[in-house]
Amino acid sequence: IRECVADGFVGVRVLPWLWDKTPDDRLFYPIYTACVEADVPLCLQVGQTGPMHTSEPGRPLPYLETVCLNFPDLKIVGGHIGAPWQQEMMFLCTKFENVHIDTSAYVPKRYPSDLVGFMQGRGRKKVLFGTNFPMISPGTALQQVDELGLPHGNKQDFLYRNAERVFNLDVTNLCEGTQESRPSNSGDAAVSKL
């Protein structure tokens, strides 16, 4: 992990369900320790599995909560919203400073209404835009973002500011060499360049 981070990696992805294990299995603890030491987030799937595997490892409580308690400095991004347990993910995001949700594998019109309410309020800094490309193209998802009714600042947080903070990124630098720089009024153009 240290070598990968030195080469520019900004996170580590683990899929516990692939090994029929829950995130709190001690098999993964050396990975979590390395993520903390390298200051990169752990990304994992939460919620139901798409493939024909049991969804139990994607259940946030108690498994991911145990990881949070054992690794309080570990930055965690739970991918795929956490449905049908998105309430559990929102609870963990509220309880633990370093827990976040990403919306990959869902287009905005399919986001659960309680998640949208969370994004509009206390979860403004906790949800990251994602698509699970190539399953969903960024353009398709971005076309639906305005339908969420997010205030302008919340929309910018969702589209790129939260990812900048969690992954220690600078979108301005990522956009260098393009004709567009980081937009001052909208995150759409910057995100589409990512």
Disulfide bonds with the S-S distance in Angstrom:
none
